[in-house]
Amino acid sequence: MKEPESILKPESQHFIEQAIEKDLSEGKNGGRVHTRFPPEPNGYLHIGHAKAICLDFGMAEQYGGKCNLRFDDTNPIKEDVEYVDSIKEDIQWLGFTWEDREFYASDYFGKLWDFAVSLIKRGLAYVDDQDADTISWQKGTTTQPGIASPFRDRSTEENLDLFYRMNEGEFEEGSRVLRARIDMASPNMHMRDPIIYRILKTPHHRTGSKWKVYPMYDFAHGQCDYFEGITHSLCTLEFEVHRPLYDWFIDQLKTDDYRPRQIEFNRLNLTYTVMSKRKLLELVKDKVVRGWDDPRMPTLCGLRRRGYTPESVRRFVDLIGYTKVEAINDVSLLEFAIREDLNKRAPRVFGVLRPLKVIITNYSGNVTEEMKIENNPEDENHGRRLVPFSRELFIEQDDFMENPPHKFFRLAPGQEVRLKGAYIIKCTGVIKNDAGEVTEVHCTYDPETRSGGPQAGRKVKGTLHWVSAAHALDAEVRLYDRLFSDEDPSGHKDTDPREFLNPDSLIILTGCKVEPSLAEAKPLDKFQFQRVGYFCVDYDSRPGNLVFNRTVGLKDTWARMNR
C-alpha cells in the first residue's frame, strides 16, 4: 500500500477544466459558465457528494460563473424537508454558497407537463397501459432490439385524454405510464421508448396534492438544466449512457443555439466504506449506527461530528482528482488529509484515556506549580498555556510496565522518563491490589530538570503526557474506527455488507482524565491529545460531563496492520 504522503496532487488541469476552457475559447453560450448541484432530498449527503459539490461549485468559482442548488424532488415517496435542510447545511459547511439560486425540480412541474403535452401532440410520446415488468421485457437486450408496445401508435387525441386523466387521479399507480416515442431498435437501451411520467398519488412536500403524475429523472434533469440556463451539467459516469437521451430531449425543447452540455466524471468510492444511500439508510433504520450523523458514517454530518474540517474534505477531493476511470480510493488518504489539517490548527492538550495514578513521593503535597506548555509547535501564534502540576498525577496505563521488554523507554522500576513540559521522574516502587494489578506507581522527581533549571537539558529516552490528579476533569472518550473490517464491504455478491461490520468500530471509555483547560470546550472544538490522537468535542458534551470523539489517530495503524 502506498503511503498517503507519497501520493502527488494530480495534474493542475483536469479534463473538465479543459472542456470548459475549450467551450469558452469557442464563445459557446455567450462565454458563460453556469453549473448546478442537483441532489435528491431522500437522504443525507455523504463524502461522495462532496466530490460533486466541490466540482460543481468549484468550476463556477474558478471561471467567474454561477452554480445553482436544485433539489431533484421528483419522487415524493422518498423525500423529506429534513433532508433538504441537511443538504443546505452541508454545502455551506464545505464553504460554498448558491446565493439566491435555490431551485427545485418541482418549480418546473408546470413547464415539464407542457413539454410532455407538446411531445404527445408531435407524436413523440404515448401512454402505455402495460405494467413495468412487461415494458422492461419488451425493451429487449443489448444484442436484441426491443418489441414495440401495442399502445405505441395510439392517436394523439387518445394519448392526451389519458395523460390528463392520469393526472386527475382516475387510474391506479402502476397502471399507466407516459413513454417517449424514440427508437425501440436503438443500440442504447435508454433510447428504447423510455418512461417519462408515472402515476404517484403521494402528496409532495412542496406542491401538495396538485400532481398525480411525476416526471422521471431522465426527463426532468436535462429540461431543468435548460430552463435555468445551465451550460455544463456535470454528472457521474453512470450517466454517460444516458447522455444521448439527455441530448434528444434538449433537441426537442431548444429554440436557439443555446444548449447545456453533460460531462461525466468518476464517482468517489472509499475502502472500508458503504456509499449507497439505500444501504446507509438501512444502517440507520436498523440502529446499527446511532443516526445519520454517527461519526462512523461517511455522511458529511457524521464526518463533521467526528471532527473532520471542511478544509480537509476539500483537500482530499483535490488529491484524488477527476478522471473518466472508476476506482476505489484508499480511506487512509482521507485520514491523511485530516491529520495534515489538524496538525496545523489543533491545540495540543493532555488527555489520559486509561489512567494510572503516579505519586511523586519527594514532592510536597501542599504545592501546585503552573507549567507553561506550548499549544502547537507547528505555529507559535497558538501561544502557550499553564497546566497545573502536583504531587499526584495520572499517566496512561500503557506507559508503565513492571517487567518491561528490551527497549521499553517508558516508565518502569528504576527507569527514568520526562513528564512533558515538567520534570524527569524515576520509578521507585508500586502498589498492587489483591488481584496483583498495579494501582499506583511511586516515583521521585529531579527538581533541577524543570524548564529553566540547571538540568533542564538532561536527556532521557522517554517523554510521557500526564494530568494532575487534583485538577483533572472527568471525561468520556469515544474511540471511533472504521465501520467495516472488509476493504470493499459492498463488493461481495449476495453478501450483506453488515456481515463485515467491525466489532471495534466504537469503544467507549469512561473515567478518562483531561487537563482543566478543557472545562470550557464547546461541541466541535478540536484538539490533539498529545501522543494519543486527534479528538473533537461531541454534541453530547456538557460542562462537568465532557465527551470527546476520536477523529483519527496520530498514525495510520490500519496501513501497518494490513501490510
Secondary structure per residue as TSV (DSSP state, phi and psi in degrees):
chain	resnum	aa	ss	phi	psi
A	1	M	-	360.0	132.7
A	2	K	-	-68.5	141.0
A	3	E	-	-69.2	137.3
A	4	P	G	-55.4	-34.8
A	5	E	G	-63.4	-20.2
A	6	S	G	-89.9	-5.6
A	7	I	-	-83.8	122.0
A	8	L	-	-89.0	154.8
A	9	K	-	-63.3	137.5
A	10	P	-	-64.7	173.4
A	11	E	-	-49.9	145.4
A	12	S	S	-62.6	-28.5
A	13	Q	S	-120.0	114.4
A	14	H	-	-89.6	176.1
A	15	F	H	-65.8	-27.3
A	16	I	H	-72.1	-40.3
A	17	E	H	-60.3	-41.7
A	18	Q	H	-62.0	-41.1
A	19	A	H	-65.7	-42.2
A	20	I	H	-64.8	-43.4
A	21	E	H	-66.3	-33.6
A	22	K	H	-65.5	-43.6
A	23	D	H	-61.9	-40.8
A	24	L	H	-64.5	-42.6
A	25	S	H	-64.9	-27.0
A	26	E	T	-92.1	1.7
A	27	G	T	72.9	21.0
A	28	K	G	-68.6	145.4
A	29	N	G	55.2	33.1
A	30	G	G	66.0	24.3
A	31	G	G	74.6	16.4
A	32	R	-	-88.6	151.2
A	33	V	-	-125.0	115.6
A	34	H	E	-138.7	112.1
A	35	T	E	-109.6	-178.8
A	36	R	E	-152.4	150.6
A	37	F	E	-113.3	116.2
A	38	P	-	-112.6	68.3
A	39	P	-	-73.5	149.0
A	40	E	-	-91.2	125.9
A	41	P	S	-79.9	60.8
A	42	N	S	-121.9	17.4
A	43	G	S	174.5	178.0
A	44	Y	-	-88.2	148.5
A	45	L	-	-69.8	145.5
A	46	H	B	-120.6	-176.2
A	47	I	H	-60.4	-28.5
A	48	G	H	-64.2	-37.8
A	49	H	H	-67.2	-28.7
A	50	A	H	-59.7	-36.2
A	51	K	H	-62.9	-44.3
A	52	A	H	-66.5	-40.6
A	53	I	H	-61.0	-46.8
A	54	C	H	-62.8	-34.3
A	55	L	H	-74.0	-50.8
A	56	D	H	-61.9	-51.0
A	57	F	H	-75.1	-34.5
A	58	G	H	-65.1	-42.2
A	59	M	H	-65.4	-38.3
A	60	A	H	-63.5	-44.4
A	61	E	H	-62.5	-45.5
A	62	Q	H	-62.6	-35.1
A	63	Y	T	-108.9	20.8
A	64	G	T	64.6	29.9
A	65	G	-	-106.3	-152.5
A	66	K	E	-131.9	154.2
A	67	C	E	-133.0	126.5
A	68	N	E	-91.0	147.4
A	69	L	E	-99.8	116.9
A	70	R	E	-129.6	116.1
A	71	F	E	-79.7	126.6
A	72	D	-	-85.0	75.1
A	73	D	-	-96.2	60.4
A	74	T	-	-100.4	1.1
A	75	N	-	-130.9	89.3
A	76	P	T	-64.5	-14.9
A	77	I	T	-66.4	-36.5
A	78	K	T	-105.7	-5.4
A	79	E	-	-100.0	155.8
A	80	D	-	-154.9	147.3
A	81	V	H	-62.0	-30.5
A	82	E	H	-55.5	-41.4
A	83	Y	H	-71.2	-36.9
A	84	V	H	-57.9	-49.2
A	85	D	H	-63.1	-41.0
A	86	S	H	-67.0	-38.0
A	87	I	H	-63.1	-44.1
A	88	K	H	-62.9	-41.5
A	89	E	H	-62.2	-41.8
A	90	D	H	-66.6	-41.2
A	91	I	H	-63.0	-44.4
A	92	Q	H	-65.5	-37.3
A	93	W	H	-60.5	-38.0
A	94	L	T	-71.5	-10.5
A	95	G	T	100.5	17.9
A	96	F	-	-113.6	156.7
A	97	T	-	-137.5	143.7
A	98	W	-	-102.5	5.4
A	99	E	T	53.3	-120.5
A	100	D	T	-101.0	17.0
A	101	R	-	-104.4	61.5
A	102	E	E	-102.0	114.4
A	103	F	E	-126.3	168.0
A	104	Y	E	-137.6	144.7
A	105	A	G	-56.7	-31.8
A	106	S	G	-65.0	-20.3
A	107	D	G	-60.6	-24.9
A	108	Y	G	-110.4	12.7
A	109	F	H	-57.6	-37.6
A	110	G	H	-64.5	-46.2
A	111	K	H	-65.6	-39.4
A	112	L	H	-66.1	-39.0
A	113	W	H	-60.6	-46.9
A	114	D	H	-61.6	-38.5
A	115	F	H	-66.2	-41.3
A	116	A	H	-62.1	-42.4
A	117	V	H	-61.8	-40.2
A	118	S	H	-61.6	-41.4
A	119	L	H	-62.9	-40.8
A	120	I	H	-61.0	-45.8
A	121	K	H	-64.6	-28.3
A	122	R	T	-91.2	7.0
A	123	G	T	74.9	20.2
A	124	L	S	-108.0	10.2
A	125	A	E	-155.6	151.0
A	126	Y	E	-150.9	155.2
A	127	V	E	-87.3	130.3
A	128	D	E	-113.5	128.5
A	129	D	-	-89.6	-0.2
A	130	Q	S	-80.3	156.9
A	131	D	-	-79.4	168.2
A	132	A	H	-61.6	-39.9
A	133	D	H	-64.3	-40.7
A	134	T	H	-65.8	-44.6
A	135	I	H	-60.7	-43.0
A	136	S	H	-62.1	-43.8
A	137	W	H	-64.1	-40.1
A	138	Q	H	-68.5	-15.8
A	139	K	T	-71.1	-12.7
A	140	G	-	79.5	-155.4
A	141	T	-	-130.4	-179.4
A	142	T	S	-67.4	-18.7
A	143	T	S	-109.3	-7.1
A	144	Q	S	-126.8	135.7
A	145	P	-	-67.3	161.2
A	146	G	-	-77.4	168.9
A	147	I	-	-106.9	130.0
A	148	A	-	-65.3	140.5
A	149	S	-	-65.8	143.8
A	150	P	T	-65.3	-11.6
A	151	F	T	-101.5	6.7
A	152	R	T	-65.0	-28.6
A	153	D	T	-105.8	24.1
A	154	R	-	-56.7	154.4
A	155	S	-	-72.6	157.6
A	156	T	H	-58.1	-43.5
A	157	E	H	-61.8	-44.4
A	158	E	H	-66.8	-41.0
A	159	N	H	-62.1	-44.3
A	160	L	H	-62.9	-43.4
A	161	D	H	-61.0	-45.8
A	162	L	H	-67.0	-40.1
A	163	F	H	-63.5	-44.0
A	164	Y	H	-62.9	-40.9
A	165	R	H	-70.0	-31.2
A	166	M	H	-58.1	-43.1
A	167	N	H	-76.9	-16.6
A	168	E	T	-84.3	-2.2
A	169	G	T	84.9	15.5
A	170	E	-	-72.8	-27.4
A	171	F	S	-111.8	155.4
A	172	E	-	-78.1	156.7
A	173	E	T	-59.2	137.1
A	174	G	T	84.4	-6.7
A	175	S	S	-83.8	-26.7
A	176	R	-	-148.5	152.0
A	177	V	E	-139.1	162.3
A	178	L	E	-104.3	128.6
A	179	R	E	-118.3	144.5
A	180	A	E	-73.6	143.5
A	181	R	-	-101.6	96.0
A	182	I	-	-118.4	-83.6
A	183	D	-	-159.9	105.8
A	184	M	T	-73.6	-6.7
A	185	A	T	-106.8	5.8
A	186	S	-	-61.1	139.2
A	187	P	S	-65.4	-19.1
A	188	N	S	-93.2	113.8
A	189	M	G	-58.7	-28.5
A	190	H	G	-71.3	-14.9
A	191	M	G	-92.4	-1.3
A	192	R	S	-86.0	79.2
A	193	D	S	45.8	65.0
A	194	P	-	-67.5	150.2
A	195	I	E	-70.8	132.3
A	196	I	E	-117.6	-17.4
A	197	Y	E	-142.7	141.3
A	198	R	E	-133.4	161.2
A	199	I	E	-85.6	125.8
A	200	L	-	-137.4	123.4
A	201	K	-	-101.6	15.0
A	202	T	S	-81.0	130.6
A	203	P	-	-59.7	143.9
A	204	H	B	-92.0	143.6
A	205	H	T	-68.3	-11.4
A	206	R	T	-118.4	-32.1
A	207	T	T	-108.7	1.1
A	208	G	B	65.1	-132.7
A	209	S	T	-104.0	19.6
A	210	K	S	-61.9	-39.2
A	211	W	-	-111.3	140.0
A	212	K	S	-111.4	-9.6
A	213	V	E	-121.4	145.3
A	214	Y	E	-133.2	142.2
A	215	P	E	-72.7	149.5
A	216	M	-	-76.5	158.4
A	217	Y	H	-56.9	-46.1
A	218	D	H	-59.8	-29.5
A	219	F	H	-81.7	-41.5
A	220	A	H	-76.2	-35.8
A	221	H	H	-58.6	-60.1
A	222	G	H	-64.1	-36.4
A	223	Q	H	-68.4	-39.3
A	224	C	H	-64.2	-39.6
A	225	D	H	-55.6	-45.1
A	226	Y	H	-65.7	-45.2
A	227	F	H	-60.4	-32.2
A	228	E	H	-92.6	-3.6
A	229	G	T	76.7	25.7
A	230	I	-	-65.8	137.4
A	231	T	S	-99.2	-36.0
A	232	H	E	-132.3	112.4
A	233	S	E	-99.7	101.6
A	234	L	E	-94.4	119.7
A	235	C	E	-129.2	162.0
A	236	T	E	-78.8	164.9
A	237	L	G	-60.1	-26.8
A	238	E	G	-64.4	-15.5
A	239	F	G	-90.8	2.1
A	240	E	G	-61.8	-41.1
A	241	V	G	-74.1	-13.2
A	242	H	G	-85.0	-13.2
A	243	R	H	-59.9	-41.3
A	244	P	H	-57.6	-36.4
A	245	L	H	-69.4	-43.0
A	246	Y	H	-53.1	-48.1
A	247	D	H	-69.2	-34.9
A	248	W	H	-63.8	-45.2
A	249	F	H	-62.7	-41.6
A	250	I	H	-61.2	-40.5
A	251	D	H	-60.0	-36.4
A	252	Q	H	-76.2	-20.2
A	253	L	H	-99.9	-37.3
A	254	K	-	-69.5	151.6
A	255	T	-	-121.7	-3.1
A	256	D	S	-148.8	-160.4
A	257	D	S	-77.2	-15.2
A	258	Y	-	-69.2	136.1
A	259	R	-	-157.1	138.5
A	260	P	-	-70.6	152.8
A	261	R	E	-118.7	124.4
A	262	Q	E	-89.0	130.3
A	263	I	E	-129.1	134.9
A	264	E	E	-107.9	147.8
A	265	F	E	-138.5	166.8
A	266	N	-	-75.7	147.3
A	267	R	-	-70.1	164.3
A	268	L	-	-97.2	115.8
A	269	N	-	-118.9	143.7
A	270	L	B	-125.4	143.8
A	271	T	T	-66.5	152.7
A	272	Y	T	58.5	26.0
A	273	T	-	-140.9	141.3
A	274	V	-	-99.5	130.1
A	275	M	-	-111.9	-5.4
A	276	S	-	-72.0	125.8
A	277	K	H	-62.1	-34.6
A	278	R	H	-63.6	-43.9
A	279	K	H	-71.5	-33.8
A	280	L	H	-66.2	-39.0
A	281	L	H	-62.7	-38.0
A	282	E	H	-62.8	-40.3
A	283	L	H	-61.3	-37.7
A	284	V	H	-71.2	-50.1
A	285	K	H	-63.2	-35.7
A	286	D	T	-87.4	5.3
A	287	K	T	59.2	30.7
A	288	V	S	-68.1	-33.6
A	289	V	S	-121.0	172.3
A	290	R	S	-87.6	3.3
A	291	G	S	145.6	178.6
A	292	W	T	-60.8	-28.6
A	293	D	T	-99.3	18.2
A	294	D	-	-57.4	131.0
A	295	P	T	-62.8	-8.7
A	296	R	T	-87.7	-10.7
A	297	M	S	-80.1	150.1
A	298	P	-	-82.0	7.6
A	299	T	B	-66.5	153.7
A	300	L	H	-65.2	-35.7
A	301	C	H	-69.7	-30.9
A	302	G	H	-70.0	-43.4
A	303	L	H	-62.9	-39.4
A	304	R	H	-62.3	-45.8
A	305	R	H	-65.9	-30.2
A	306	R	H	-74.6	-19.7
A	307	G	T	117.5	4.6
A	308	Y	-	-68.4	147.9
A	309	T	-	-103.8	154.1
A	310	P	H	-61.2	-33.4
A	311	E	H	-63.5	-38.5
A	312	S	H	-69.7	-37.4
A	313	V	H	-66.6	-43.1
A	314	R	H	-66.9	-35.8
A	315	R	H	-64.1	-42.6
A	316	F	H	-61.4	-46.3
A	317	V	H	-60.5	-39.5
A	318	D	H	-63.7	-38.7
A	319	L	H	-66.9	-41.4
A	320	I	H	-79.6	-26.9
A	321	G	-	72.0	-172.6
A	322	Y	-	-126.6	126.1
A	323	T	-	-139.4	-176.4
A	324	K	S	-103.4	11.7
A	325	V	S	-114.9	125.0
A	326	E	-	-70.9	138.5
A	327	A	-	-152.7	164.4
A	328	I	-	-111.2	123.0
A	329	N	B	-89.3	144.1
A	330	D	-	-74.6	124.4
A	331	V	H	-61.4	-21.0
A	332	S	H	-63.9	-23.8
A	333	L	H	-71.4	-36.5
A	334	L	H	-64.2	-42.1
A	335	E	H	-66.4	-35.7
A	336	F	H	-61.8	-40.8
A	337	A	H	-63.6	-39.4
A	338	I	H	-74.5	-36.3
A	339	R	H	-60.3	-45.5
A	340	E	H	-59.6	-40.3
A	341	D	H	-73.1	-49.1
A	342	L	H	-70.1	-27.0
A	343	N	H	-58.2	-32.1
A	344	K	H	-87.1	-30.0
A	345	R	H	-111.3	-22.9
A	346	A	-	-82.7	127.3
A	347	P	-	-66.4	146.4
A	348	R	E	-85.8	136.4
A	349	V	E	-140.1	169.7
A	350	F	-	-100.7	125.9
A	351	G	E	-138.6	127.2
A	352	V	E	-109.0	115.4
A	353	L	S	-82.8	-38.5
A	354	R	S	-125.8	88.9
A	355	P	E	-71.7	143.2
A	356	L	E	-131.4	127.3
A	357	K	E	-76.8	136.8
A	358	V	E	-118.8	129.9
A	359	I	E	-115.4	123.2
A	360	I	E	-91.1	101.0
A	361	T	T	-68.2	-25.5
A	362	N	T	-99.8	16.9
A	363	Y	S	-107.7	136.1
A	364	S	-	-65.0	136.6
A	365	G	T	-74.9	-9.5
A	366	N	T	-99.9	6.1
A	367	V	-	-113.6	137.1
A	368	T	-	-128.6	126.1
A	369	E	E	-105.7	156.1
A	370	E	E	-107.6	114.8
A	371	M	E	-93.3	127.9
A	372	K	E	-88.9	115.6
A	373	I	E	-127.0	136.6
A	374	E	E	-68.6	144.8
A	375	N	S	-82.7	-33.1
A	376	N	-	-159.2	109.3
A	377	P	T	-66.2	-13.9
A	378	E	T	-78.6	-16.1
A	379	D	-	-151.9	107.5
A	380	E	G	-65.6	-16.9
A	381	N	G	-67.4	-15.2
A	382	H	G	-71.3	-18.2
A	383	G	-	73.6	-160.1
A	384	R	E	-128.9	162.5
A	385	R	E	-132.8	161.5
A	386	L	E	-100.3	127.7
A	387	V	E	-119.3	123.9
A	388	P	E	-69.9	141.4
A	389	F	E	-126.8	134.2
A	390	S	-	-144.1	-177.0
A	391	R	S	-64.6	-36.6
A	392	E	E	-108.9	129.2
A	393	L	E	-130.1	167.5
A	394	F	E	-116.7	136.5
A	395	I	E	-125.7	172.4
A	396	E	E	-71.9	140.2
A	397	Q	G	-56.1	-37.4
A	398	D	G	-70.5	-12.0
A	399	D	G	-88.2	6.9
A	400	F	B	-133.9	136.6
A	401	M	-	-138.4	132.0
A	402	E	S	-73.8	-34.9
A	403	N	S	-127.3	78.2
A	404	P	-	-76.4	154.3
A	405	P	-	-76.3	172.6
A	406	H	T	-60.7	140.7
A	407	K	T	66.3	30.7
A	408	F	-	-90.2	108.7
A	409	F	-	-101.3	17.5
A	410	R	S	-99.5	-156.7
A	411	L	B	-82.5	135.4
A	412	A	-	-156.0	161.4
A	413	P	B	-53.0	127.4
A	414	G	T	78.5	-0.2
A	415	Q	-	-105.3	147.6
A	416	E	E	-105.2	147.4
A	417	V	E	-142.3	161.5
A	418	R	E	-99.0	134.9
A	419	L	E	-84.6	123.0
A	420	K	T	-48.3	123.3
A	421	G	T	74.4	5.2
A	422	A	S	-133.2	-126.4
A	423	Y	-	-106.3	167.2
A	424	I	E	-87.3	132.7
A	425	I	E	-122.2	158.5
A	426	K	E	-131.5	130.6
A	427	C	E	-74.0	128.2
A	428	T	E	-115.2	-11.3
A	429	G	E	173.3	174.3
A	430	V	E	-138.2	159.2
A	431	I	E	-116.1	134.8
A	432	K	E	-121.0	156.4
A	433	N	-	-88.7	-176.1
A	434	D	T	-63.5	-23.6
A	435	A	T	-85.4	-0.2
A	436	G	S	84.3	11.6
A	437	E	-	-88.4	140.9
A	438	V	E	-72.9	122.8
A	439	T	E	-109.9	-22.8
A	440	E	E	-142.5	145.2
A	441	V	E	-116.5	127.1
A	442	H	E	-100.5	137.1
A	443	C	E	-140.2	164.4
A	444	T	E	-116.0	157.4
A	445	Y	E	-119.9	156.8
A	446	D	E	-101.7	105.3
A	447	P	G	-64.4	-14.9
A	448	E	G	-87.8	-1.0
A	449	T	G	-98.1	3.9
A	450	R	S	-69.2	155.8
A	451	S	T	-53.2	128.1
A	452	G	T	92.4	-13.7
A	453	G	S	-79.5	166.9
A	454	P	T	-65.0	-22.6
A	455	Q	T	-112.6	23.5
A	456	A	T	-60.5	-28.9
A	457	G	T	-90.1	3.2
A	458	R	-	-63.4	132.8
A	459	K	-	-94.9	135.0
A	460	V	-	-132.5	160.7
A	461	K	S	-82.9	-18.8
A	462	G	-	-119.1	141.3
A	463	T	E	-128.5	127.2
A	464	L	E	-115.5	150.9
A	465	H	-	-89.5	163.4
A	466	W	-	-160.6	166.5
A	467	V	E	-141.8	134.5
A	468	S	E	-64.2	126.4
A	469	A	T	-62.9	-37.6
A	470	A	T	-71.0	-21.3
A	471	H	T	-114.2	-4.5
A	472	A	-	-65.4	146.6
A	473	L	E	-102.5	138.8
A	474	D	E	-75.6	145.5
A	475	A	E	-149.6	152.2
A	476	E	E	-101.8	134.1
A	477	V	E	-122.3	127.2
A	478	R	E	-105.2	112.3
A	479	L	E	-89.8	98.9
A	480	Y	E	-90.0	141.3
A	481	D	-	-136.1	-173.7
A	482	R	-	-63.0	137.3
A	483	L	S	-69.4	-29.0
A	484	F	B	-119.8	145.9
A	485	S	S	-93.0	-11.8
A	486	D	S	-95.8	140.5
A	487	E	S	-62.9	-33.6
A	488	D	-	-132.2	75.5
A	489	P	T	-63.9	-20.7
A	490	S	T	-95.8	-1.1
A	491	G	-	-93.4	9.0
A	492	H	S	-104.9	114.3
A	493	K	T	-61.4	135.8
A	494	D	T	61.7	21.9
A	495	T	-	-124.7	125.7
A	496	D	-	-68.2	127.8
A	497	P	G	-53.7	-25.0
A	498	R	G	-67.0	-13.2
A	499	E	G	-69.0	-14.7
A	500	F	G	-108.7	19.2
A	501	L	B	-60.8	136.4
A	502	N	-	-81.5	114.0
A	503	P	T	-64.4	-16.9
A	504	D	T	-105.7	22.8
A	505	S	S	-68.4	-20.3
A	506	L	E	-143.0	120.3
A	507	I	E	-122.5	123.1
A	508	I	E	-102.1	122.5
A	509	L	E	-108.2	126.9
A	510	T	E	-110.5	163.8
A	511	G	E	74.3	16.7
A	512	C	E	-71.3	158.1
A	513	K	E	-123.8	130.4
A	514	V	E	-128.8	159.2
A	515	E	-	-69.1	155.9
A	516	P	G	-68.4	-16.0
A	517	S	G	-63.6	-16.1
A	518	L	G	-88.1	4.8
A	519	A	G	-58.6	-33.8
A	520	E	G	-101.5	13.8
A	521	A	-	-63.5	138.2
A	522	K	-	-108.4	157.5
A	523	P	T	-51.3	135.1
A	524	L	T	78.6	-0.3
A	525	D	-	-63.7	142.2
A	526	K	E	-120.0	141.6
A	527	F	E	-144.3	157.0
A	528	Q	E	-102.6	117.1
A	529	F	E	-77.0	113.3
A	530	Q	T	-57.8	133.5
A	531	R	T	71.4	2.1
A	532	V	T	-116.9	-53.8
A	533	G	E	159.3	-171.2
A	534	Y	E	-101.4	137.4
A	535	F	E	-135.1	154.4
A	536	C	E	-131.1	141.1
A	537	V	E	-72.1	128.9
A	538	D	-	-81.9	161.1
A	539	Y	T	-61.3	-26.6
A	540	D	T	-75.5	-9.8
A	541	S	-	-69.8	141.0
A	542	R	B	-137.9	155.9
A	543	P	T	-55.6	128.7
A	544	G	T	85.9	-8.9
A	545	N	B	-143.3	68.0
A	546	L	E	-74.1	138.9
A	547	V	E	-131.6	127.0
A	548	F	E	-121.3	141.1
A	549	N	E	-104.8	134.6
A	550	R	E	-75.4	123.0
A	551	T	E	-78.3	-54.0
A	552	V	E	-165.2	152.3
A	553	G	E	-73.7	171.9
A	554	L	S	-72.4	-23.3
A	555	K	S	-134.0	160.8
A	556	D	-	-83.6	85.8
A	557	T	H	-69.4	-29.3
A	558	W	H	-64.0	-40.8
A	559	A	H	-62.0	-37.9
A	560	R	H	-73.0	-35.8
A	561	M	H	-68.6	-30.6
A	562	N	T	-100.6	12.4
A	563	R	-	-79.3	360.0
